[in-house]
């Protein structure tokens, strides 16, 4: 596979590194103005070609181009960049940029819109994707293989669902980090030393996340399994699960993020 990355920041670098690890016979080209930074983000930079611009790529074809630039950078792509990128299939990880906008800018109809999340940096991303039915299966298959190299992957039924997925998986790591922070603060308030509180929360989150991934039981079933009648977990959960507490807050947070995702997409 001939793969082109346009932009190679933290997310693009993580996906490119995953591709180098997982894909056989890969020819990887990265175009980023900051070549030194881009090279530093890949574990095996000698396995890729790094360029600062598109001047030497005119007339070259790629099986797939990954657009990992910021939305404002996309609207100012050079004519040289548009000529190269628009000549083939495209997978976009740009937040809030619709397939219609990408098609109008590049001219290609072979577009897959994706949304990976931050844990791609540690190979545990949750990526969702959508494409029109006209996109060839070999393109869709290539996108799926690429993003599975950095975590889990699933297709959505409509482009509009990307907004909801963004509110859950895209923003979700931020919610988890916030909850971990407040758990750590609460632990310190009980008198635990800061380093002990930090370790307890980090390992508890890691262990619980691993159970969610590897155990076939639902989150609700796992919660019931750890909750003894009249025990400490039940006492804490009564506070969290007050109807106006965690159940309502989660709905409000996800809806607020979904609405904001729609606003960003609409400009």
Beta strands, then each sheet from edge to edge (+ up, - down):
strand 1: 2-6
strand 2: 27-31
strand 3: 48-51
strand 4: 64-67
strand 5: 90-92
strand 6: 111-115
strand 7: 125-131
strand 8: 151-155
sheet 1: 3+ 2+ 1+ 4+ 5+ 6+ 7- 8-
end
